[in-house]
Amino acid sequence: MKEKVLKRFLPVALFVTLVNTLFYQAAYHYNWWRELGLFDWDKVANIPWVYSAYLIATIWIFKFTYGKFKIYLLTNLILDGVYVYLWYPILQKLGLAFSEMSSHISYLLMIGVAVLIYLFQIWFEKDIQESTNQS
């Protein structure tokens, strides 16, 4: 991946990392879901997912879909659907995850985050553009 692409989409990837961290903390506190982490100290937020997989996936998804909202939304609908309705039930059957929240609510939450971070990227690029024009 080119450095220019990384610099462009790293802020939105860090933003989604922050948002996911807050969601995982709320989920832990309110018992929405629990996931067994790899380490004893990652019981609140699943470190490998929140701080690596989501971050990297966000950069790649934005690289290929930013500026084409319908494709971006369709990509997220598919990937989030696979995660919520196929992958997460496997984790639950293996005893690695537990959820009090319905799959449909989880799915809507994930789509909401996808729209939020897309709006963040629009705002961020507009702000950068305005700063550049004022210079």
N, C-alpha and C positions, 0 to 999 in steps of 0.2 A: 504494500500500500504506500502510495506517495505521501511524503511529509505534508504537502499542502492539504490533502484530504484529511489526514490525521488532525492537523491543526484546526481545520474547519469544523470537524464533528466531535472532537474531544470534549468541548464544553457541554454538549448535550449528553454525551455518555457519562460525564461526571455528575451532571444534574440528575439523570435517571438513577445513578448509583445512590445519590442522596435521597431521592424520593423512595426508592426501594428499601433503603435502610430504615427510613421512617415508617414505611408500611410494615416491615418485618417487626419493628419494635412494637407497633400498635397491635399487630397480630399476636405477638407473644403475650402482651399485657392483657388483651381481651380474649385470649384463647381462640382466635379465629382459626389458626393452624399452627402446627409444630412440625419441624423437620429435624431429623437427627443429623447433626453436622459431622464433619470429619474429625473435628477436634472437640475437646471438652469445653473450650472457651467460645465456641461459636453456636451456642444454643439459641440466641435471640435472632441473629441474622445468619443465614447460611452463606458463609464467607465465599466458598468457591462459585456460587451462583451470583451473588450480589456484586462482588468485587472483581469478577473476571468474566464470566460467561455473559451476563447481561451487558456489561460495559463493551465488550468486544462485539457482541451481536448488534448492539445499537449503532456502533460506528459502521459496520458493514451494511446494515439495513439502510441507514441514511445515505451511505455512499451510492447505493444503487437505486434508491427510490425517492430521495429528497427532491422536491420540485414537481413530483408526480403523486399528489396526495391519494388519488384513488388506488394506485399501485401500492403505495405505502400502507394504506388502510387494509387492503386485501391481503398483503403480506403478513401484517400483524394479526388479522382475523384468522388466517390459516395457522401461523406459528403458535399463537396463543391458544387456539382451539386444540391443536395437537398436544400442547403442554397440559392443558386443563383436563381434556377428555380422554387422552391416551396415556401420556407419560405419568401424570400425577396419580392416577388409579393404580398403576404398577408400583409406584413408590409406596402407596398405602398398603397394598397387598403384601409387600415385602417388609412392612413394619417400619419403614424409614420416614414416613410422613403421616400426620394425623390432621384432619380438618373438621372444624365445626361449621365452616362456611360452605354454602352450597356451591357446586361447580359453576352454576350460572352466574352467581354473584362474583365469584373469583374471575370468571371470564370477562364480565362487564368492567370490573376493576382494572384488569390488565389492558383492556381496550381504552379505558379512560386515561390510563397512564400513557399509552401510546399517543393519544390525541394531545395530551398535555405537553409531552416532550416535543412533539411536532410544532406546537404553538411556541414553545420556548425557543426552538431553533429559528423560527420566523422572526421572533422578537430580537433574538441575539444578532442575527445577520443584519436586521434593519438598524439596530443600534451601532453595529460596527460600520455599516455603510454611512450613517449620519456622521459618525466621528471622523471618518475618512474625508467626507465632503467638507467638513468644517476646517480641516487642516490646511 
